[in-house]
Amino acid sequence: MAEGTRRQQILATAADLFAARGFHGVSVAEIGAAVGISGPALYKHFSSKQAMLAEMLVSISEELLSVGRSRVARADGDPAAALRGLVDWHVDFALGNRALIVVQDRDWESLPSAARTQVRDLQRAYVDLWASQLRLLQPSLDAGAAHAAAQAVFGLLNSTPRAGGSISDAALRDVLVAMALRALGVG
């Protein structure tokens, strides 16, 4: 297995375990066993359990921002199209990464300080991306209100770990997209 693939497998497994039992409720040995290697062998891939947590949350924050910027660029100056692209992307992310959403919410304080700063900066840039498109769509909206609206929509979209159960992901996706677009004032 290629190193990148093995690292991704370890991170995905660690995210699932952290989401189920919390960062402090999972040992390196348990993560190793879940991916079929010894706990000490994990140190060949990551310097510590905190390094795993940092990489999973920093990398997903980088991906959110990178893909978000790409969606806005593809909208070619149309803020409604940009917001539809951002909503579609974020819903897909939220449905596919429930464990990471739980880990981000619950285990934030376990992140090393430098990683916490990096994630916070990336998330701020992501909120700014959404808010700028909202202000282009609704020029009377001030910056504070645009940021609050973006954050409120994230709260809705990031509810996926607690939503569903009695609804398929496809149906939940439709509900989330429709609610988010209405909340943003996108027709």
mmCIF file of the C-alpha atoms, coordinates in Angstrom:
data_MODEL
# 
_entry.id   MODEL 
# 
loop_
_atom_site.group_PDB 
_atom_site.id 
_atom_site.type_symbol 
_atom_site.label_atom_id 
_atom_site.label_alt_id 
_atom_site.label_comp_id 
_atom_site.label_asym_id 
_atom_site.label_entity_id 
_atom_site.label_seq_id 
_atom_site.pdbx_PDB_ins_code 
_atom_site.Cartn_x 
_atom_site.Cartn_y 
_atom_site.Cartn_z 
_atom_site.occupancy 
_atom_site.B_iso_or_equiv 
_atom_site.pdbx_formal_charge 
_atom_site.auth_seq_id 
_atom_site.auth_comp_id 
_atom_site.auth_asym_id 
_atom_site.auth_atom_id 
_atom_site.pdbx_PDB_model_num 
ATOM 1   C CA . MET A 1 1   ? 0.000   0.000  0.000   1.00 0.00 ? 1   MET A CA 1 
ATOM 2   C CA . ALA A 1 2   ? 1.353   3.424  -0.930  1.00 0.00 ? 2   ALA A CA 1 
ATOM 3   C CA . GLU A 1 3   ? 2.333   5.736  1.937   1.00 0.00 ? 3   GLU A CA 1 
ATOM 4   C CA . GLY A 1 4   ? -0.319  8.335  1.024   1.00 0.00 ? 4   GLY A CA 1 
ATOM 5   C CA . THR A 1 5   ? -2.993  5.679  0.877   1.00 0.00 ? 5   THR A CA 1 
ATOM 6   C CA . ARG A 1 6   ? -1.895  4.140  4.193   1.00 0.00 ? 6   ARG A CA 1 
ATOM 7   C CA . ARG A 1 7   ? -1.848  7.579  5.860   1.00 0.00 ? 7   ARG A CA 1 
ATOM 8   C CA . GLN A 1 8   ? -5.350  8.274  4.555   1.00 0.00 ? 8   GLN A CA 1 
ATOM 9   C CA . GLN A 1 9   ? -6.542  4.884  5.830   1.00 0.00 ? 9   GLN A CA 1 
ATOM 10  C CA . ILE A 1 10  ? -5.053  5.578  9.255   1.00 0.00 ? 10  ILE A CA 1 
ATOM 11  C CA . LEU A 1 11  ? -6.603  9.061  9.377   1.00 0.00 ? 11  LEU A CA 1 
ATOM 12  C CA . ALA A 1 12  ? -10.035 7.811  8.304   1.00 0.00 ? 12  ALA A CA 1 
ATOM 13  C CA . THR A 1 13  ? -9.947  5.012  10.856  1.00 0.00 ? 13  THR A CA 1 
ATOM 14  C CA . ALA A 1 14  ? -8.728  7.348  13.596  1.00 0.00 ? 14  ALA A CA 1 
ATOM 15  C CA . ALA A 1 15  ? -11.518 9.814  12.740  1.00 0.00 ? 15  ALA A CA 1 
ATOM 16  C CA . ASP A 1 16  ? -14.141 7.074  13.058  1.00 0.00 ? 16  ASP A CA 1 
ATOM 17  C CA . LEU A 1 17  ? -12.702 5.930  16.383  1.00 0.00 ? 17  LEU A CA 1 
ATOM 18  C CA . PHE A 1 18  ? -12.351 9.484  17.732  1.00 0.00 ? 18  PHE A CA 1 
ATOM 19  C CA . ALA A 1 19  ? -15.934 10.252 16.684  1.00 0.00 ? 19  ALA A CA 1 
ATOM 20  C CA . ALA A 1 20  ? -17.227 7.134  18.426  1.00 0.00 ? 20  ALA A CA 1 
ATOM 21  C CA . ARG A 1 21  ? -15.219 7.378  21.650  1.00 0.00 ? 21  ARG A CA 1 
ATOM 22  C CA . GLY A 1 22  ? -13.465 10.739 21.758  1.00 0.00 ? 22  GLY A CA 1 
ATOM 23  C CA . PHE A 1 23  ? -9.819  11.578 21.179  1.00 0.00 ? 23  PHE A CA 1 
ATOM 24  C CA . HIS A 1 24  ? -8.827  10.640 24.722  1.00 0.00 ? 24  HIS A CA 1 
ATOM 25  C CA . GLY A 1 25  ? -10.903 7.448  24.625  1.00 0.00 ? 25  GLY A CA 1 
ATOM 26  C CA . VAL A 1 26  ? -8.821  5.865  21.857  1.00 0.00 ? 26  VAL A CA 1 
ATOM 27  C CA . SER A 1 27  ? -5.285  4.540  22.182  1.00 0.00 ? 27  SER A CA 1 
ATOM 28  C CA . VAL A 1 28  ? -2.608  4.383  19.510  1.00 0.00 ? 28  VAL A CA 1 
ATOM 29  C CA . ALA A 1 29  ? -2.695  0.594  19.906  1.00 0.00 ? 29  ALA A CA 1 
ATOM 30  C CA . GLU A 1 30  ? -6.430  0.568  19.098  1.00 0.00 ? 30  GLU A CA 1 
ATOM 31  C CA . ILE A 1 31  ? -5.916  2.691  15.984  1.00 0.00 ? 31  ILE A CA 1 
ATOM 32  C CA . GLY A 1 32  ? -3.095  0.400  14.873  1.00 0.00 ? 32  GLY A CA 1 
ATOM 33  C CA . ALA A 1 33  ? -5.183  -2.721 15.462  1.00 0.00 ? 33  ALA A CA 1 
ATOM 34  C CA . ALA A 1 34  ? -8.055  -1.236 13.473  1.00 0.00 ? 34  ALA A CA 1 
ATOM 35  C CA . VAL A 1 35  ? -5.790  -0.718 10.442  1.00 0.00 ? 35  VAL A CA 1 
ATOM 36  C CA . GLY A 1 36  ? -3.936  -3.999 10.857  1.00 0.00 ? 36  GLY A CA 1 
ATOM 37  C CA . ILE A 1 37  ? -0.606  -2.801 12.233  1.00 0.00 ? 37  ILE A CA 1 
ATOM 38  C CA . SER A 1 38  ? 0.885   -2.513 15.708  1.00 0.00 ? 38  SER A CA 1 
ATOM 39  C CA . GLY A 1 39  ? 0.393   0.698  17.634  1.00 0.00 ? 39  GLY A CA 1 
ATOM 40  C CA . PRO A 1 40  ? 4.134   1.457  17.604  1.00 0.00 ? 40  PRO A CA 1 
ATOM 41  C CA . ALA A 1 41  ? 4.163   0.981  13.806  1.00 0.00 ? 41  ALA A CA 1 
ATOM 42  C CA . LEU A 1 42  ? 1.858   4.026  13.562  1.00 0.00 ? 42  LEU A CA 1 
ATOM 43  C CA . TYR A 1 43  ? 4.836   6.145  14.592  1.00 0.00 ? 43  TYR A CA 1 
ATOM 44  C CA . LYS A 1 44  ? 6.337   5.363  11.205  1.00 0.00 ? 44  LYS A CA 1 
ATOM 45  C CA . HIS A 1 45  ? 3.474   7.412  9.712   1.00 0.00 ? 45  HIS A CA 1 
ATOM 46  C CA . PHE A 1 46  ? 2.717   9.981  12.456  1.00 0.00 ? 46  PHE A CA 1 
ATOM 47  C CA . SER A 1 47  ? 4.811   11.351 15.288  1.00 0.00 ? 47  SER A CA 1 
ATOM 48  C CA . SER A 1 48  ? 1.904   11.191 17.763  1.00 0.00 ? 48  SER A CA 1 
ATOM 49  C CA . LYS A 1 49  ? -1.829  10.775 18.158  1.00 0.00 ? 49  LYS A CA 1 
ATOM 50  C CA . GLN A 1 50  ? -2.069  14.577 18.320  1.00 0.00 ? 50  GLN A CA 1 
ATOM 51  C CA . ALA A 1 51  ? -0.249  14.756 14.977  1.00 0.00 ? 51  ALA A CA 1 
ATOM 52  C CA . MET A 1 52  ? -2.963  12.510 13.505  1.00 0.00 ? 52  MET A CA 1 
ATOM 53  C CA . LEU A 1 53  ? -5.672  14.779 14.867  1.00 0.00 ? 53  LEU A CA 1 
ATOM 54  C CA . ALA A 1 54  ? -3.870  17.862 13.568  1.00 0.00 ? 54  ALA A CA 1 
ATOM 55  C CA . GLU A 1 55  ? -3.388  16.417 10.098  1.00 0.00 ? 55  GLU A CA 1 
ATOM 56  C CA . MET A 1 56  ? -6.994  15.272 9.789   1.00 0.00 ? 56  MET A CA 1 
ATOM 57  C CA . LEU A 1 57  ? -8.444  18.646 10.801  1.00 0.00 ? 57  LEU A CA 1 
ATOM 58  C CA . VAL A 1 58  ? -5.917  20.839 8.979   1.00 0.00 ? 58  VAL A CA 1 
ATOM 59  C CA . SER A 1 59  ? -6.160  18.825 5.758   1.00 0.00 ? 59  SER A CA 1 
ATOM 60  C CA . ILE A 1 60  ? -9.949  18.833 5.687   1.00 0.00 ? 60  ILE A CA 1 
ATOM 61  C CA . SER A 1 61  ? -9.970  22.600 6.366   1.00 0.00 ? 61  SER A CA 1 
ATOM 62  C CA . GLU A 1 62  ? -7.518  23.084 3.487   1.00 0.00 ? 62  GLU A CA 1 
ATOM 63  C CA . GLU A 1 63  ? -9.724  20.964 1.241   1.00 0.00 ? 63  GLU A CA 1 
ATOM 64  C CA . LEU A 1 64  ? -12.891 22.863 2.160   1.00 0.00 ? 64  LEU A CA 1 
ATOM 65  C CA . LEU A 1 65  ? -11.216 26.157 1.280   1.00 0.00 ? 65  LEU A CA 1 
ATOM 66  C CA . SER A 1 66  ? -9.513  24.906 -1.889  1.00 0.00 ? 66  SER A CA 1 
ATOM 67  C CA . VAL A 1 67  ? -12.626 23.309 -3.349  1.00 0.00 ? 67  VAL A CA 1 
ATOM 68  C CA . GLY A 1 68  ? -14.717 26.265 -2.188  1.00 0.00 ? 68  GLY A CA 1 
ATOM 69  C CA . ARG A 1 69  ? -12.446 28.673 -4.064  1.00 0.00 ? 69  ARG A CA 1 
ATOM 70  C CA . SER A 1 70  ? -12.652 26.453 -7.132  1.00 0.00 ? 70  SER A CA 1 
ATOM 71  C CA . ARG A 1 71  ? -16.460 26.455 -6.981  1.00 0.00 ? 71  ARG A CA 1 
ATOM 72  C CA . VAL A 1 72  ? -16.525 30.240 -6.753  1.00 0.00 ? 72  VAL A CA 1 
ATOM 73  C CA . ALA A 1 73  ? -14.097 30.565 -9.677  1.00 0.00 ? 73  ALA A CA 1 
ATOM 74  C CA . ARG A 1 74  ? -16.252 28.246 -11.800 1.00 0.00 ? 74  ARG A CA 1 
ATOM 75  C CA . ALA A 1 75  ? -19.278 30.469 -11.151 1.00 0.00 ? 75  ALA A CA 1 
ATOM 76  C CA . ASP A 1 76  ? -17.608 33.124 -13.302 1.00 0.00 ? 76  ASP A CA 1 
ATOM 77  C CA . GLY A 1 77  ? -18.731 36.157 -11.297 1.00 0.00 ? 77  GLY A CA 1 
ATOM 78  C CA . ASP A 1 78  ? -22.293 34.948 -10.644 1.00 0.00 ? 78  ASP A CA 1 
ATOM 79  C CA . PRO A 1 79  ? -22.735 35.027 -6.841  1.00 0.00 ? 79  PRO A CA 1 
ATOM 80  C CA . ALA A 1 80  ? -25.937 32.923 -6.895  1.00 0.00 ? 80  ALA A CA 1 
ATOM 81  C CA . ALA A 1 81  ? -24.152 30.234 -8.918  1.00 0.00 ? 81  ALA A CA 1 
ATOM 82  C CA . ALA A 1 82  ? -21.154 30.490 -6.577  1.00 0.00 ? 82  ALA A CA 1 
ATOM 83  C CA . LEU A 1 83  ? -23.348 30.011 -3.513  1.00 0.00 ? 83  LEU A CA 1 
ATOM 84  C CA . ARG A 1 84  ? -25.119 27.041 -5.138  1.00 0.00 ? 84  ARG A CA 1 
ATOM 85  C CA . GLY A 1 85  ? -21.697 25.528 -5.838  1.00 0.00 ? 85  GLY A CA 1 
ATOM 86  C CA . LEU A 1 86  ? -20.556 26.186 -2.276  1.00 0.00 ? 86  LEU A CA 1 
ATOM 87  C CA . VAL A 1 87  ? -23.712 24.657 -0.826  1.00 0.00 ? 87  VAL A CA 1 
ATOM 88  C CA . ASP A 1 88  ? -23.443 21.583 -3.066  1.00 0.00 ? 88  ASP A CA 1 
ATOM 89  C CA . TRP A 1 89  ? -19.802 21.133 -2.074  1.00 0.00 ? 89  TRP A CA 1 
ATOM 90  C CA . HIS A 1 90  ? -20.384 21.601 1.641   1.00 0.00 ? 90  HIS A CA 1 
ATOM 91  C CA . VAL A 1 91  ? -23.376 19.244 1.708   1.00 0.00 ? 91  VAL A CA 1 
ATOM 92  C CA . ASP A 1 92  ? -21.318 16.572 -0.054  1.00 0.00 ? 92  ASP A CA 1 
ATOM 93  C CA . PHE A 1 93  ? -18.501 17.162 2.430   1.00 0.00 ? 93  PHE A CA 1 
ATOM 94  C CA . ALA A 1 94  ? -20.835 16.994 5.435   1.00 0.00 ? 94  ALA A CA 1 
ATOM 95  C CA . LEU A 1 95  ? -22.545 13.808 4.282   1.00 0.00 ? 95  LEU A CA 1 
ATOM 96  C CA . GLY A 1 96  ? -19.232 12.127 3.524   1.00 0.00 ? 96  GLY A CA 1 
ATOM 97  C CA . ASN A 1 97  ? -17.346 13.268 6.617   1.00 0.00 ? 97  ASN A CA 1 
ATOM 98  C CA . ARG A 1 98  ? -19.688 12.946 9.573   1.00 0.00 ? 98  ARG A CA 1 
ATOM 99  C CA . ALA A 1 99  ? -16.923 11.569 11.790  1.00 0.00 ? 99  ALA A CA 1 
ATOM 100 C CA . LEU A 1 100 ? -14.672 14.568 11.078  1.00 0.00 ? 100 LEU A CA 1 
ATOM 101 C CA . ILE A 1 101 ? -17.476 16.965 11.975  1.00 0.00 ? 101 ILE A CA 1 
ATOM 102 C CA . VAL A 1 102 ? -17.929 15.218 15.328  1.00 0.00 ? 102 VAL A CA 1 
ATOM 103 C CA . VAL A 1 103 ? -14.176 15.189 15.964  1.00 0.00 ? 103 VAL A CA 1 
ATOM 104 C CA . GLN A 1 104 ? -13.861 18.891 15.080  1.00 0.00 ? 104 GLN A CA 1 
ATOM 105 C CA . ASP A 1 105 ? -16.711 19.795 17.441  1.00 0.00 ? 105 ASP A CA 1 
ATOM 106 C CA . ARG A 1 106 ? -15.764 17.584 20.359  1.00 0.00 ? 106 ARG A CA 1 
ATOM 107 C CA . ASP A 1 107 ? -11.974 17.299 20.254  1.00 0.00 ? 107 ASP A CA 1 
ATOM 108 C CA . TRP A 1 108 ? -11.016 20.839 19.257  1.00 0.00 ? 108 TRP A CA 1 
ATOM 109 C CA . GLU A 1 109 ? -9.215  21.457 22.546  1.00 0.00 ? 109 GLU A CA 1 
ATOM 110 C CA . SER A 1 110 ? -6.990  18.406 21.963  1.00 0.00 ? 110 SER A CA 1 
ATOM 111 C CA . LEU A 1 111 ? -5.456  20.003 18.880  1.00 0.00 ? 111 LEU A CA 1 
ATOM 112 C CA . PRO A 1 112 ? -1.942  21.351 19.329  1.00 0.00 ? 112 PRO A CA 1 
ATOM 113 C CA . SER A 1 113 ? -1.947  25.154 19.498  1.00 0.00 ? 113 SER A CA 1 
ATOM 114 C CA . ALA A 1 114 ? -0.252  25.661 16.111  1.00 0.00 ? 114 ALA A CA 1 
ATOM 115 C CA . ALA A 1 115 ? -2.731  23.360 14.377  1.00 0.00 ? 115 ALA A CA 1 
ATOM 116 C CA . ARG A 1 116 ? -5.649  25.093 16.117  1.00 0.00 ? 116 ARG A CA 1 
ATOM 117 C CA . THR A 1 117 ? -4.415  28.434 14.781  1.00 0.00 ? 117 THR A CA 1 
ATOM 118 C CA . GLN A 1 118 ? -3.980  27.004 11.287  1.00 0.00 ? 118 GLN A CA 1 
ATOM 119 C CA . VAL A 1 119 ? -7.464  25.441 11.265  1.00 0.00 ? 119 VAL A CA 1 
ATOM 120 C CA . ARG A 1 120 ? -9.004  28.636 12.625  1.00 0.00 ? 120 ARG A CA 1 
ATOM 121 C CA . ASP A 1 121 ? -7.294  30.722 9.894   1.00 0.00 ? 121 ASP A CA 1 
ATOM 122 C CA . LEU A 1 122 ? -8.423  28.322 7.158   1.00 0.00 ? 122 LEU A CA 1 
ATOM 123 C CA . GLN A 1 123 ? -11.969 28.316 8.495   1.00 0.00 ? 123 GLN A CA 1 
ATOM 124 C CA . ARG A 1 124 ? -12.020 32.113 8.656   1.00 0.00 ? 124 ARG A CA 1 
ATOM 125 C CA . ALA A 1 125 ? -10.968 32.251 5.009   1.00 0.00 ? 125 ALA A CA 1 
ATOM 126 C CA . TYR A 1 126 ? -13.739 29.762 4.149   1.00 0.00 ? 126 TYR A CA 1 
ATOM 127 C CA . VAL A 1 127 ? -16.348 31.864 5.960   1.00 0.00 ? 127 VAL A CA 1 
ATOM 128 C CA . ASP A 1 128 ? -14.999 34.974 4.196   1.00 0.00 ? 128 ASP A CA 1 
ATOM 129 C CA . LEU A 1 129 ? -15.406 33.197 0.850   1.00 0.00 ? 129 LEU A CA 1 
ATOM 130 C CA . TRP A 1 130 ? -19.088 32.536 1.536   1.00 0.00 ? 130 TRP A CA 1 
ATOM 131 C CA . ALA A 1 131 ? -19.699 35.972 3.045   1.00 0.00 ? 131 ALA A CA 1 
ATOM 132 C CA . SER A 1 132 ? -18.170 37.757 0.056   1.00 0.00 ? 132 SER A CA 1 
ATOM 133 C CA . GLN A 1 133 ? -20.506 35.925 -2.315  1.00 0.00 ? 133 GLN A CA 1 
ATOM 134 C CA . LEU A 1 134 ? -23.483 36.715 -0.075  1.00 0.00 ? 134 LEU A CA 1 
ATOM 135 C CA . ARG A 1 135 ? -22.573 40.408 -0.133  1.00 0.00 ? 135 ARG A CA 1 
ATOM 136 C CA . LEU A 1 136 ? -22.305 40.338 -3.926  1.00 0.00 ? 136 LEU A CA 1 
ATOM 137 C CA . LEU A 1 137 ? -25.750 38.740 -4.101  1.00 0.00 ? 137 LEU A CA 1 
ATOM 138 C CA . GLN A 1 138 ? -27.228 41.104 -1.491  1.00 0.00 ? 138 GLN A CA 1 
ATOM 139 C CA . PRO A 1 139 ? -25.233 44.367 -1.563  1.00 0.00 ? 139 PRO A CA 1 
ATOM 140 C CA . SER A 1 140 ? -27.202 45.831 1.359   1.00 0.00 ? 140 SER A CA 1 
ATOM 141 C CA . LEU A 1 141 ? -25.924 43.061 3.654   1.00 0.00 ? 141 LEU A CA 1 
ATOM 142 C CA . ASP A 1 142 ? -23.118 44.239 5.918   1.00 0.00 ? 142 ASP A CA 1 
ATOM 143 C CA . ALA A 1 143 ? -20.030 42.121 6.574   1.00 0.00 ? 143 ALA A CA 1 
ATOM 144 C CA . GLY A 1 144 ? -21.126 41.036 10.061  1.00 0.00 ? 144 GLY A CA 1 
ATOM 145 C CA . ALA A 1 145 ? -24.523 39.853 8.876   1.00 0.00 ? 145 ALA A CA 1 
ATOM 146 C CA . ALA A 1 146 ? -22.971 38.030 5.910   1.00 0.00 ? 146 ALA A CA 1 
ATOM 147 C CA . HIS A 1 147 ? -20.541 36.206 8.203   1.00 0.00 ? 147 HIS A CA 1 
ATOM 148 C CA . ALA A 1 148 ? -23.354 35.344 10.629  1.00 0.00 ? 148 ALA A CA 1 
ATOM 149 C CA . ALA A 1 149 ? -25.480 33.997 7.769   1.00 0.00 ? 149 ALA A CA 1 
ATOM 150 C CA . ALA A 1 150 ? -22.620 31.839 6.501   1.00 0.00 ? 150 ALA A CA 1 
ATOM 151 C CA . GLN A 1 151 ? -21.979 30.492 10.013  1.00 0.00 ? 151 GLN A CA 1 
ATOM 152 C CA . ALA A 1 152 ? -25.687 29.733 10.477  1.00 0.00 ? 152 ALA A CA 1 
ATOM 153 C CA . VAL A 1 153 ? -25.751 27.770 7.221   1.00 0.00 ? 153 VAL A CA 1 
ATOM 154 C CA . PHE A 1 154 ? -22.653 25.836 8.315   1.00 0.00 ? 154 PHE A CA 1 
ATOM 155 C CA . GLY A 1 155 ? -24.512 24.928 11.507  1.00 0.00 ? 155 GLY A CA 1 
ATOM 156 C CA . LEU A 1 156 ? -27.362 23.563 9.419   1.00 0.00 ? 156 LEU A CA 1 
ATOM 157 C CA . LEU A 1 157 ? -25.128 21.667 7.008   1.00 0.00 ? 157 LEU A CA 1 
ATOM 158 C CA . ASN A 1 158 ? -22.823 20.326 9.711   1.00 0.00 ? 158 ASN A CA 1 
ATOM 159 C CA . SER A 1 159 ? -25.807 18.836 11.547  1.00 0.00 ? 159 SER A CA 1 
ATOM 160 C CA . THR A 1 160 ? -25.447 15.668 9.454   1.00 0.00 ? 160 THR A CA 1 
ATOM 161 C CA . PRO A 1 161 ? -23.993 13.551 12.282  1.00 0.00 ? 161 PRO A CA 1 
ATOM 162 C CA . ARG A 1 162 ? -27.235 14.147 14.188  1.00 0.00 ? 162 ARG A CA 1 
ATOM 163 C CA . ALA A 1 163 ? -29.592 14.134 11.201  1.00 0.00 ? 163 ALA A CA 1 
ATOM 164 C CA . GLY A 1 164 ? -30.969 11.312 9.185   1.00 0.00 ? 164 GLY A CA 1 
ATOM 165 C CA . GLY A 1 165 ? -31.455 7.835  10.502  1.00 0.00 ? 165 GLY A CA 1 
ATOM 166 C CA . SER A 1 166 ? -34.985 7.737  9.196   1.00 0.00 ? 166 SER A CA 1 
ATOM 167 C CA . ILE A 1 167 ? -34.048 9.418  5.922   1.00 0.00 ? 167 ILE A CA 1 
ATOM 168 C CA . SER A 1 168 ? -31.631 8.352  3.196   1.00 0.00 ? 168 SER A CA 1 
ATOM 169 C CA . ASP A 1 169 ? -28.528 10.405 2.497   1.00 0.00 ? 169 ASP A CA 1 
ATOM 170 C CA . ALA A 1 170 ? -29.956 11.329 -0.913  1.00 0.00 ? 170 ALA A CA 1 
ATOM 171 C CA . ALA A 1 171 ? -33.158 12.653 0.654   1.00 0.00 ? 171 ALA A CA 1 
ATOM 172 C CA . LEU A 1 172 ? -31.207 14.392 3.427   1.00 0.00 ? 172 LEU A CA 1 
ATOM 173 C CA . ARG A 1 173 ? -28.994 15.989 0.780   1.00 0.00 ? 173 ARG A CA 1 
ATOM 174 C CA . ASP A 1 174 ? -32.058 17.405 -0.976  1.00 0.00 ? 174 ASP A CA 1 
ATOM 175 C CA . VAL A 1 175 ? -33.437 18.779 2.305   1.00 0.00 ? 175 VAL A CA 1 
ATOM 176 C CA . LEU A 1 176 ? -30.131 20.378 3.303   1.00 0.00 ? 176 LEU A CA 1 
ATOM 177 C CA . VAL A 1 177 ? -29.506 21.958 -0.100  1.00 0.00 ? 177 VAL A CA 1 
ATOM 178 C CA . ALA A 1 178 ? -33.026 23.404 -0.289  1.00 0.00 ? 178 ALA A CA 1 
ATOM 179 C CA . MET A 1 179 ? -32.895 24.782 3.280   1.00 0.00 ? 179 MET A CA 1 
ATOM 180 C CA . ALA A 1 180 ? -29.407 26.258 2.839   1.00 0.00 ? 180 ALA A CA 1 
ATOM 181 C CA . LEU A 1 181 ? -30.265 27.983 -0.428  1.00 0.00 ? 181 LEU A CA 1 
ATOM 182 C CA . ARG A 1 182 ? -33.441 29.438 1.076   1.00 0.00 ? 182 ARG A CA 1 
ATOM 183 C CA . ALA A 1 183 ? -31.524 30.637 4.134   1.00 0.00 ? 183 ALA A CA 1 
ATOM 184 C CA . LEU A 1 184 ? -28.977 32.336 1.875   1.00 0.00 ? 184 LEU A CA 1 
ATOM 185 C CA . GLY A 1 185 ? -31.640 33.944 -0.307  1.00 0.00 ? 185 GLY A CA 1 
ATOM 186 C CA . VAL A 1 186 ? -30.543 32.064 -3.429  1.00 0.00 ? 186 VAL A CA 1 
ATOM 187 C CA . GLY A 1 187 ? -33.368 31.348 -5.854  1.00 0.00 ? 187 GLY A CA 1 
# 
